[in-house]
Amino acid sequence: MPEEATEDDMRAAALQYVRKVSGFRAPAEHNREVFERAVDEIAEATRALLDGLEVRGAAARKPA
């Protein structure tokens, strides 16, 4: 079974994504609100994705 992502993991991944696609490591003051909102929304989408995934056959597998 995959290791569970923590809230910190999801937030860090969302921040990395927003930085990558925006081209800004840190936003200017006039862009801070939209930057932070994007991070929040992406972290929430990640949370929803992980909550909705179903791992099949995990109980049937035996450790090597």
C-alpha positions as a Markdown table, in Angstrom:
| # | Residue | x | y | z |
|---|---|---|---|---|
| 1 | Met | 0.0 | 0.0 | 0.0 |
| 2 | Pro | 1.4 | 3.4 | -0.8 |
| 3 | Glu | 2.7 | 5.6 | 1.9 |
| 4 | Glu | 0.1 | 8.2 | 3.0 |
| 5 | Ala | 0.8 | 11.8 | 2.2 |
| 6 | Thr | 0.6 | 14.2 | 5.1 |
| 7 | Glu | -1.0 | 17.6 | 5.0 |
| 8 | Asp | 2.5 | 19.1 | 5.0 |
| 9 | Asp | 3.4 | 16.9 | 2.0 |
| 10 | Met | 0.3 | 18.0 | 0.1 |
| 11 | Arg | 0.9 | 21.7 | 0.9 |
| 12 | Ala | 4.6 | 21.5 | -0.1 |
| 13 | Ala | 3.7 | 19.8 | -3.4 |
| 14 | Ala | 1.0 | 22.4 | -4.2 |
| 15 | Leu | 3.5 | 25.2 | -3.4 |
| 16 | Gln | 6.1 | 23.6 | -5.7 |
| 17 | Tyr | 3.5 | 23.3 | -8.5 |
| 18 | Val | 2.4 | 26.9 | -8.2 |
| 19 | Arg | 6.0 | 28.1 | -8.1 |
| 20 | Lys | 6.8 | 26.1 | -11.2 |
| 21 | Val | 3.9 | 27.1 | -13.4 |
| 22 | Ser | 3.9 | 30.7 | -12.3 |
| 23 | Gly | 7.6 | 31.2 | -12.6 |
| 24 | Phe | 7.8 | 32.9 | -9.2 |
| 25 | Arg | 9.5 | 31.5 | -6.1 |
| 26 | Ala | 7.6 | 34.1 | -4.0 |
| 27 | Pro | 4.9 | 36.4 | -5.4 |
| 28 | Ala | 5.0 | 40.1 | -5.4 |
| 29 | Glu | 2.7 | 41.6 | -2.8 |
| 30 | His | 0.0 | 42.4 | -5.4 |
| 31 | Asn | 0.0 | 38.8 | -6.4 |
| 32 | Arg | 0.2 | 37.2 | -3.0 |
| 33 | Glu | -3.5 | 36.5 | -2.5 |
| 34 | Val | -4.0 | 34.8 | -5.9 |
| 35 | Phe | -0.8 | 32.8 | -5.4 |
| 36 | Glu | -1.8 | 31.6 | -1.9 |
| 37 | Arg | -5.4 | 30.8 | -3.1 |
| 38 | Ala | -3.9 | 28.6 | -5.9 |
| 39 | Val | -1.8 | 26.7 | -3.4 |
| 40 | Asp | -4.8 | 26.2 | -1.1 |
| 41 | Glu | -7.0 | 25.0 | -4.0 |
| 42 | Ile | -4.3 | 22.6 | -5.4 |
| 43 | Ala | -3.7 | 21.2 | -1.9 |
| 44 | Glu | -7.5 | 20.6 | -1.5 |
| 45 | Ala | -7.7 | 19.0 | -5.0 |
| 46 | Thr | -4.8 | 16.7 | -4.0 |
| 47 | Arg | -6.6 | 15.8 | -0.7 |
| 48 | Ala | -9.8 | 15.0 | -2.6 |
| 49 | Leu | -7.9 | 12.8 | -5.1 |
| 50 | Leu | -6.2 | 10.8 | -2.4 |
| 51 | Asp | -9.4 | 10.4 | -0.4 |
| 52 | Gly | -11.1 | 9.1 | -3.5 |
| 53 | Leu | -8.5 | 6.6 | -4.6 |
| 54 | Glu | -9.2 | 2.9 | -3.9 |
| 55 | Val | -6.2 | 0.6 | -3.7 |
| 56 | Arg | -7.3 | -2.9 | -4.8 |
| 57 | Gly | -5.6 | -6.1 | -3.9 |
| 58 | Ala | -3.5 | -4.5 | -1.1 |
| 59 | Ala | -4.7 | -7.0 | 1.5 |
| 60 | Ala | -4.0 | -9.9 | -0.9 |
| 61 | Arg | -0.4 | -9.1 | -1.4 |
| 62 | Lys | 2.2 | -10.5 | 1.0 |
| 63 | Pro | 5.4 | -8.8 | 1.9 |
| 64 | Ala | 8.5 | -10.2 | 0.2 |
